[in-house]
């Protein structure tokens, strides 16, 4: 048996070949993930803020929630809104904010 066929059919080599193929397949898709580049793209951040604000709003509309419910999420949302505004979000590009 030649070295080429030994390497071709060995478990560790086959595992590494499959792993590298899957990584190459997944790498281009990371551009379209919601959190990839979130802190650089105001449009992505606006979408994330809208989803999180809606979740908080829905949770608080259920009624008779415990004291402090959603407090940490609301504070996080406020912090991220400040970050969004510093990135130039919700501002026309023709004039400075």
C-alpha positions as CSV (number, residue, x, y, z in Angstrom):
1,X,0.0,0.0,0.0
2,X,1.4,3.4,-1.0
3,X,1.8,6.3,1.4
4,X,-0.7,8.3,-0.7
5,X,-3.4,5.7,-0.2
6,X,-2.6,5.4,3.5
7,X,-2.9,9.1,4.0
8,X,-6.0,9.3,1.8
9,X,-7.9,6.8,3.9
10,X,-6.6,7.5,7.4
11,X,-9.2,8.8,9.9
12,X,-7.2,11.8,11.1
13,X,-6.5,13.0,7.6
14,X,-10.1,12.4,6.4
15,X,-11.3,14.3,9.5
16,X,-9.0,17.3,8.7
17,X,-10.1,17.3,5.0
18,X,-13.7,17.4,6.0
19,X,-13.1,20.0,8.6
20,X,-11.2,22.3,6.2
21,X,-13.9,21.9,3.5
22,X,-16.7,22.8,6.0
23,X,-14.7,25.8,7.2
24,X,-14.2,27.0,3.7
25,X,-17.9,26.6,3.0
26,X,-19.0,28.4,6.2
27,X,-16.5,31.3,5.9
28,X,-18.4,33.3,3.2
29,X,-21.6,32.9,5.1
30,X,-20.3,34.7,8.1
31,X,-20.7,38.0,6.3
32,X,-24.4,37.6,6.4
33,X,-24.7,36.6,10.0
34,X,-26.6,39.2,12.0
35,X,-23.8,39.8,14.6
36,X,-20.9,39.8,12.2
37,X,-19.7,43.4,11.9
38,X,-22.6,44.6,14.1
39,X,-20.5,47.4,15.6
40,X,-19.4,48.7,12.2
41,X,-22.6,48.7,10.3
42,X,-25.4,51.0,11.6
43,X,-28.0,49.3,9.4
44,X,-27.3,45.9,11.1
45,X,-27.2,47.5,14.5
46,X,-30.6,49.2,13.8
47,X,-32.1,45.8,13.0
48,X,-30.6,44.3,16.1
49,X,-31.9,47.1,18.3
50,X,-35.4,46.9,16.8
51,X,-35.6,43.1,17.5
52,X,-34.4,43.5,21.0
53,X,-36.7,46.5,21.8
54,X,-39.6,44.5,20.4
55,X,-38.7,41.5,22.6
56,X,-38.6,43.7,25.7
57,X,-41.8,45.4,24.8
58,X,-43.6,42.1,24.3
59,X,-42.3,40.7,27.6
60,X,-43.5,43.8,29.5
61,X,-46.9,43.7,27.8
62,X,-47.7,40.2,29.3
63,X,-48.9,41.7,32.5
64,X,-48.1,41.1,36.2
65,X,-44.4,40.7,35.6
66,X,-42.0,40.5,38.5
67,X,-40.2,43.6,39.8
68,X,-37.0,44.3,37.9
69,X,-38.1,42.2,34.9
70,X,-36.2,43.2,31.8
71,X,-34.1,45.8,33.7
72,X,-30.7,44.4,32.5
73,X,-32.0,44.1,28.9
74,X,-33.3,47.7,29.0
75,X,-30.0,49.0,30.3
76,X,-28.1,47.0,27.6
77,X,-30.4,48.4,25.0
78,X,-29.8,52.0,26.1
79,X,-26.1,51.4,26.0
80,X,-26.2,50.0,22.5
81,X,-28.5,52.9,21.3
82,X,-25.7,55.3,22.4
83,X,-23.2,53.2,20.4
84,X,-25.6,53.2,17.5
85,X,-25.8,57.0,17.5
86,X,-22.0,57.4,17.8
87,X,-21.7,55.2,14.7
88,X,-23.8,57.7,12.8
89,X,-26.9,55.6,12.8
90,X,-30.2,57.2,12.0
91,X,-28.4,60.1,10.4
92,X,-28.5,61.2,6.7
93,X,-25.0,61.0,5.2
94,X,-25.5,64.4,3.6
95,X,-25.2,66.3,6.9
96,X,-23.4,65.7,10.2
97,X,-25.3,64.8,13.3
